[in-house]
Amino acid sequence: MEAAAQVLAFFIFGTDNVYAVISRYTPLSEIDAKLDPYRQFGMVAGCLYYDKLEAPSVVCASDFLTSFAKTPLKLENITQPVVHALPLYKVSRFILVSFLRHYIQIIISFGLAHTLSI
């Protein structure tokens, strides 16, 4: 399931497994989702989420699909604040995970932190 989320921290468990603590943006209700003008174009155009984060959870960083651009919006039809999440498919998953693994190892090797907070 694809979802927009905010990364709270990264950590390494074992020798090569990179994990992330994330909070997902709250999906629109069925009623509000019908008012989302971007959904008709699929994931190419992104979609709307409520501007509210859910409880944190842990996921494997290799599950990341792409980064996204977040734009706050105010729509007349939807009463709650929303954000438009537009996927940025310019970075491959392999490069993203490789970069994260390398970056976290550098931070740990310098003794700066055991997690990378963003």
N, CA and C of each residue as an Amber inpcrd file, in Angstrom:
protein
   354
   0.8420000  -1.1920000   0.0000000   0.0000000   0.0000000   0.0000000
   0.8810000   1.2470000   0.0000000   0.6520000   2.1280000  -0.9380000
   1.4220000   3.3650000  -1.0010000   0.8050000   4.3990000  -0.0720000
   1.6640000   5.1270000   0.6150000   1.1990000   6.1740000   1.5260000
   2.2950000   7.2100000   1.6740000   1.9000000   8.4390000   1.8990000
   2.8620000   9.5020000   2.1780000   3.1510000   9.4870000   3.6720000
   4.4090000   9.6740000   4.0310000   4.7910000   9.6200000   5.4440000
   5.9500000  10.5660000   5.7140000   6.0760000  10.9590000   6.9600000
   7.1920000  11.7830000   7.4200000   8.1750000  10.8670000   8.1330000
   9.4530000  10.9630000   7.7840000  10.4790000  10.1520000   8.4290000
  10.9030000  10.8470000   9.7190000  10.8440000  10.0980000  10.8250000
  11.2330000  10.6460000  12.1230000  12.6600000  10.2710000  12.4920000
  13.0900000   9.0610000  12.1080000  14.4440000   8.6020000  12.4400000
  14.7990000   7.4020000  11.5840000  16.1050000   7.1720000  11.4310000
  16.6300000   5.9790000  10.7780000  17.4900000   5.2340000  11.7820000
  17.5710000   3.9140000  11.6500000  18.4970000   3.1460000  12.4670000
  18.8890000   1.8790000  11.7330000  20.0420000   1.3300000  12.1100000
  20.5280000   0.0810000  11.5300000  20.3690000  -1.0050000  12.5760000
  19.8300000  -2.1400000  12.1520000  19.6810000  -3.2950000  13.0250000
  20.3870000  -4.4570000  12.3450000  21.3150000  -5.0740000  13.0270000
  22.1120000  -6.1200000  12.3900000  23.2390000  -5.4830000  11.6080000
  23.6510000  -6.1500000  10.5650000  24.8020000  -5.6300000   9.8130000
  24.4140000  -4.6970000   8.6840000  23.3100000  -4.9770000   7.9840000
  22.9720000  -4.1790000   6.8140000  21.5310000  -3.7040000   6.7490000
  20.7280000  -4.0030000   7.7300000  19.3050000  -3.6800000   7.6540000
  19.0340000  -2.2680000   8.1510000  18.5800000  -1.4060000   7.2340000
  18.2510000  -0.0220000   7.5680000  16.7370000   0.0720000   7.7580000
  16.3310000   0.6230000   8.8870000  14.9180000   0.7970000   9.1930000
  14.6270000   2.2730000   9.4120000  13.3580000   2.6230000   9.2930000
  12.9320000   4.0060000   9.5100000  11.7230000   4.0200000  10.4340000
  11.7030000   5.0180000  11.2950000  10.5190000   5.2980000  12.0990000
   9.7650000   6.3820000  11.3470000   8.5240000   6.0800000  10.9800000
   7.7490000   7.0220000  10.1670000   6.3970000   7.3040000  10.8040000
   5.8230000   8.4220000  10.4090000   4.4200000   8.7300000  10.7210000
   3.7360000   8.9960000   9.3870000   2.7210000   8.2010000   9.0990000
   1.9950000   8.3580000   7.8390000   1.0140000   9.5230000   7.9350000
   0.8060000  10.1910000   6.8050000  -0.2500000  11.2010000   6.7430000
  -1.5880000  10.4720000   6.6980000  -2.5900000  11.0450000   7.3320000
  -3.9020000  10.4160000   7.4320000  -4.6060000  10.4490000   6.0780000
  -5.0390000   9.2640000   5.5890000  -5.7500000   9.2310000   4.3070000
  -7.1030000   9.9320000   4.4040000  -7.5770000  10.4120000   3.2780000
  -8.8910000  11.0550000   3.2380000  -9.9930000  10.0290000   3.4660000
 -11.1020000  10.4820000   4.0130000 -12.2870000   9.6300000   4.1350000
 -12.7870000   9.3070000   2.7300000 -13.6640000   8.3070000   2.6090000
 -14.2080000   7.9520000   1.2890000 -14.9050000   9.1430000   0.6400000
 -15.6360000   9.8940000   1.4370000 -16.3670000  11.0570000   0.9130000
 -15.3970000  12.1140000   0.3970000 -14.3800000  12.4570000   1.2160000
 -13.4150000  13.4750000   0.8000000 -12.5250000  12.9890000  -0.3510000
 -12.2380000  11.6810000  -0.3960000 -11.3990000  11.1450000  -1.4800000
 -12.0640000  11.3570000  -2.8380000 -13.3860000  11.3350000  -2.8710000
 -14.1020000  11.5830000  -4.1370000 -13.9420000  13.0270000  -4.6050000
 -13.5700000  13.9130000  -3.6850000 -13.3840000  15.3260000  -4.0140000
 -11.9260000  15.6640000  -4.3750000 -11.0570000  14.6660000  -4.2930000
  -9.6370000  14.8610000  -4.5950000  -9.4530000  14.9520000  -6.1090000
  -9.0920000  16.1370000  -6.6360000  -8.9790000  16.2930000  -8.0920000
  -7.7750000  15.5650000  -8.6960000  -6.8110000  15.1320000  -7.8770000
  -5.5860000  14.5090000  -8.3850000  -5.7160000  13.0000000  -8.5860000
  -6.6080000  12.3500000  -7.8440000  -6.7030000  10.8810000  -7.8830000
  -7.0840000  10.3400000  -9.2490000  -7.8020000  11.1070000 -10.0300000
  -8.2190000  10.6230000 -11.3490000  -7.0380000  10.3650000 -12.2800000
  -5.8670000  10.9320000 -11.9550000  -4.6780000  10.7720000 -12.7900000
  -3.7240000   9.7110000 -12.2520000  -4.1010000   9.0080000 -11.1930000
  -3.2380000   7.9820000 -10.6090000  -2.0830000   8.5890000  -9.8320000
  -1.0880000   7.7580000  -9.5040000   0.0310000   8.2200000  -8.6770000
   0.9420000   9.2140000  -9.3820000   0.8080000   9.3550000 -10.6880000
   1.6250000  10.3260000 -11.4180000   1.3450000  11.7390000 -10.9210000
   0.0950000  12.0210000 -10.5920000  -0.2950000  13.3550000 -10.1300000
  -0.3350000  13.4560000  -8.6120000  -0.1130000  12.3530000  -7.9070000
  -0.1770000  12.3740000  -6.4490000  -1.6150000  12.3270000  -5.9720000
  -1.7820000  12.6550000  -4.6990000  -3.1250000  12.6850000  -4.1200000
  -3.1020000  13.5160000  -2.8440000  -4.2810000  13.7340000  -2.3060000
  -4.4240000  14.5220000  -1.0880000  -4.4760000  13.6190000   0.1460000
  -3.9760000  14.1550000   1.2480000  -4.0640000  13.5360000   2.5720000
  -4.4810000  14.6290000   3.5430000  -5.0760000  14.2400000   4.6550000
  -5.3040000  15.2260000   5.7160000  -3.9490000  15.6430000   6.2570000
  -3.8210000  16.8830000   6.6450000  -2.5600000  17.3940000   7.1870000
  -2.4600000  17.0100000   8.6620000  -2.4660000  15.7150000   8.8910000
  -2.4160000  15.1600000  10.2470000  -1.6190000  13.8660000  10.1860000
  -0.6880000  13.6810000  11.1280000   0.1490000  12.4870000  11.1420000
  -0.4330000  11.4230000  12.0690000  -0.3090000  10.1590000  11.6530000
  -0.7480000   9.0370000  12.4650000   0.3630000   8.6510000  13.4320000
   0.0930000   7.6830000  14.2930000   1.0850000   7.2060000  15.2640000
   2.3110000   6.6490000  14.5390000   3.5000000   6.8220000  15.1200000
   4.7220000   6.3230000  14.4820000   4.7260000   4.8020000  14.3460000
   5.3980000   4.3350000  13.3010000   5.5920000   2.9060000  13.0910000
   6.9680000   2.6980000  12.4710000   7.4460000   1.4600000  12.5030000
   8.7640000   1.1310000  11.9660000   8.5830000   0.3640000  10.6630000
   9.3250000   0.7710000   9.6400000   9.3100000   0.0840000   8.3440000
  10.7450000  -0.1210000   7.8780000  10.9260000  -1.0730000   6.9940000
  12.2320000  -1.3090000   6.3840000  12.4680000  -0.2130000   5.3360000
  13.6340000   0.3830000   5.3490000  13.9170000   1.4740000   4.4080000
  13.8650000   1.0000000   2.9590000  14.0690000  -0.2750000   2.7170000
  13.9920000  -0.7820000   1.3440000  12.5590000  -0.7510000   0.8150000
  11.5780000  -0.5370000   1.6820000  10.1860000  -0.4210000   1.2620000
   9.8530000   0.9720000   0.7180000  10.7750000   1.9350000   0.8730000
  10.5330000   3.2780000   0.3650000  10.4340000   3.2340000  -1.1560000
   9.4510000   3.9030000  -1.6980000   9.3050000   3.9600000  -3.1560000
   9.9920000   5.1860000  -3.7340000   9.7710000   6.3380000  -3.1110000
  10.3240000   7.5850000  -3.6210000  10.1070000   8.6690000  -2.5740000
  10.7460000   9.7850000  -2.7800000  10.4370000  10.9520000  -1.9500000
   9.2410000  11.6620000  -2.5880000   8.6970000  12.6550000  -1.8900000
   7.5630000  13.3720000  -2.4650000   7.6060000  14.8330000  -2.0580000
   6.9600000  15.6610000  -2.8570000   6.8110000  17.0850000  -2.5430000
   5.4790000  17.2570000  -1.8260000   5.4860000  17.9740000  -0.7200000
   4.2700000  18.1950000   0.0720000   3.8630000  19.6600000  -0.0400000
   2.6100000  19.8760000  -0.4430000   2.0910000  21.2360000  -0.5760000
   0.8040000  21.3620000   0.2330000   0.7830000  22.2310000   1.2450000
  -0.4750000  22.4500000   1.9900000  -1.5050000  23.1330000   1.0990000
  -2.7490000  22.6720000   1.1850000  -3.8310000  23.2410000   0.3850000
  -5.0520000  23.5100000   1.2530000  -5.8560000  24.4440000   0.8240000
  -7.1490000  24.7130000   1.4510000  -8.1990000  24.5940000   0.3620000
  -9.0550000  23.5830000   0.4730000 -10.1000000  23.3630000  -0.5190000
 -11.4610000  23.6720000   0.0890000 -12.3210000  24.2800000  -0.6920000
 -13.6580000  24.6440000  -0.2080000 -14.4820000  23.4100000   0.1520000
 -14.3420000  22.3360000  -0.6290000 -15.1820000  21.1490000  -0.4490000
 -14.7620000  20.2990000   0.7480000 -13.4850000  20.3830000   1.1640000
 -12.9710000  19.5690000   2.2730000 -12.7030000  20.5000000   3.4490000
 -13.3640000  20.2300000   4.5720000 -13.3020000  21.1610000   5.7010000
 -11.9710000  21.1050000   6.4580000 -11.3280000  19.9550000   6.5180000
 -10.0630000  19.8220000   7.2430000  -8.8920000  20.2530000   6.3620000
  -7.8040000  20.7330000   6.9660000  -6.6100000  21.0670000   6.1740000
  -6.0570000  19.8140000   5.4910000  -5.6150000  19.9590000   4.2480000
  -5.0610000  18.8470000   3.4880000  -3.6980000  19.2220000   2.9160000
  -2.9580000  18.1950000   2.5130000  -1.6940000  18.3900000   1.8100000
  -1.7430000  17.5690000   0.5280000  -1.1180000  18.0990000  -0.5090000
  -0.9690000  17.3590000  -1.7630000   0.4010000  16.7000000  -1.7210000
   0.4380000  15.3730000  -1.8810000   1.6920000  14.6220000  -1.9280000
   1.9540000  14.2330000  -3.3770000   3.0020000  14.8060000  -3.9490000
   3.3680000  14.5470000  -5.3400000   4.6450000  13.7100000  -5.3710000
   4.5580000  12.4410000  -5.7940000   5.7530000  11.5850000  -5.8360000
   6.8140000  12.1570000  -6.7740000   8.0670000  12.0330000  -6.3580000
   9.2020000  12.4820000  -7.1650000   9.9750000  11.2430000  -7.5930000
   9.6230000  10.6910000  -8.7180000  10.1920000   9.4190000  -9.1560000
  11.5510000   9.5560000  -9.8120000  12.3170000  10.5540000  -9.4710000
  13.6160000  10.7730000 -10.0920000  14.7230000   9.9480000  -9.4350000
  14.5060000   9.4520000  -8.2110000  15.5250000   8.7100000  -7.4690000
  15.0780000   7.2580000  -7.3710000  15.9500000   6.3350000  -7.7620000
  15.5730000   4.9250000  -7.6630000  15.6380000   4.4770000  -6.2010000
  14.8790000   3.4330000  -5.8750000  14.8840000   2.8840000  -4.5240000
  16.2610000   2.4070000  -4.1270000  16.9970000   1.7810000  -5.0480000
  18.3300000   1.2700000  -4.7470000  19.2630000   2.3970000  -4.3250000
  19.2520000   3.4820000  -5.0790000  20.1180000   4.6200000  -4.7550000
  19.7120000   5.2310000  -3.4210000  18.4160000   5.3760000  -3.1800000
  17.9380000   5.9630000  -1.9280000  18.3710000   5.1410000  -0.7280000
  18.1500000   3.8280000  -0.7660000  18.5090000   2.9650000   0.3610000
  20.0190000   2.8990000   0.5250000  20.7720000   2.8260000  -0.5800000
  22.2290000   2.8070000  -0.4970000  22.7500000   4.0910000   0.1350000
  22.1850000   5.2200000  -0.2540000  22.5880000   6.4980000   0.3170000
  22.2980000   6.5300000   1.8200000  21.0980000   6.0970000   2.2110000
  20.7370000   6.1130000   3.6260000  21.6680000   5.2280000   4.4410000
  21.9520000   4.0230000   3.9440000  22.8270000   3.0980000   4.6660000
  24.2100000   3.7280000   4.8370000  24.7520000   4.3100000   3.7720000
  26.0770000   4.9430000   3.8280000  26.0720000   6.1340000   4.7790000
  25.0440000   6.9770000   4.6950000  24.9690000   8.1820000   5.5160000
  24.8490000   7.8320000   6.9960000  24.0290000   6.8460000   7.3220000
  23.8640000   6.4450000   8.7230000  25.1630000   5.8620000   9.2570000
  25.8540000   5.0650000   8.4490000  27.1160000   4.4830000   8.9010000
  28.1570000   5.5650000   9.1690000  28.1720000   6.6110000   8.3630000
  29.1040000   7.7220000   8.6040000  28.7930000   8.3810000   9.9340000
  27.5330000   8.6460000  10.2010000  27.1510000   9.2990000  11.4620000
  27.5350000   8.4280000  12.6500000  27.2470000   7.1310000  12.5600000
  27.5710000   6.2310000  13.6620000  29.0780000   6.1270000  13.8440000
  29.8340000   6.0500000  12.7510000  31.2830000   5.8990000  12.8600000
  31.9320000   7.1270000  13.4890000  31.3200000   8.2850000  13.3260000
  31.8570000   9.4810000  13.9670000  31.3150000   9.6550000  15.3840000
  30.4460000   8.7470000  15.8090000  29.9230000   8.7950000  17.1610000
  28.9400000   9.9270000  17.3910000  28.3550000  10.4420000  16.3200000
  27.4560000  11.5830000  16.4710000  26.0860000  11.1620000  16.9870000
  25.6190000   9.9930000  16.5470000  24.2920000   9.5450000  16.9660000
  24.0870000   8.1110000  16.5240000  23.1220000   7.4590000  17.1310000
  22.7480000   6.1190000  16.6960000  21.5120000   6.1480000  15.8220000
  20.8650000   7.2980000  15.7670000  19.7490000   7.4710000  14.8480000
  19.9290000   8.7980000  14.1300000  19.3180000   8.8950000  13.0050000
  19.3610000  10.1180000  12.2180000  17.9640000  10.7230000  12.2590000
  17.8050000  11.8080000  12.9760000  16.5050000  12.4550000  13.0580000
  16.3640000  13.4760000  11.9630000  15.1990000  13.4980000  11.3840000
  14.9430000  14.4670000  10.3150000  13.7840000  15.3400000  10.7200000
